[in-house]
């Protein structure tokens, strides 16, 4: 049986993989087997961290809202939970991201919303 050299096809496949890993250091960017392993690891991390990022942002928004509520001298709400529960109960459709942006950019506006929630008596209360 004659010997077959894989030539340009194998080289083309390897260079395609190397383009993905071009920013890695050491053997992770030079050796073919290590490159394929690192590519799989990078893709797994990217997939996992896309979900993790959503939770991280939600925690950031909650801490921003909670910090702004704590600054209030009147102490209408002592905790984030009470504010968000009353927003939900009054059927104000403001999600965590929007409330956090209001808290950062217009803190007084957040306190005005909180005051209006307290003044407004719901028929079920």
Residue pairs with C-beta under 8 A, 6 or more apart in sequence:
14 32
14 35
17 32
17 35
17 36
17 39
18 29
18 35
20 39
20 42
21 28
21 29
21 35
21 38
21 39
21 42
22 29
23 29
24 35
24 38
27 34
28 34
28 35
28 38
29 35
57 97
58 96
60 100
61 96
61 97
61 99
61 100
62 80
62 96
62 100
64 100
64 103
64 104
65 80
65 83
65 84
65 96
65 99
65 100
65 103
65 110
66 79
66 80
67 103
68 103
68 104
68 107
68 110
69 76
69 77
69 78
69 79
69 80
69 83
69 103
69 110
69 114
71 107
72 111
72 114
74 111
76 111
76 114
76 115
76 118
77 83
77 86
77 114
83 99
83 114
83 117
84 96
84 99
86 117
86 118
87 94
87 99
87 113
87 117
89 122
90 117
90 120
90 122
92 113
92 117
94 102
94 113
99 110
102 109
102 110
102 113
103 110
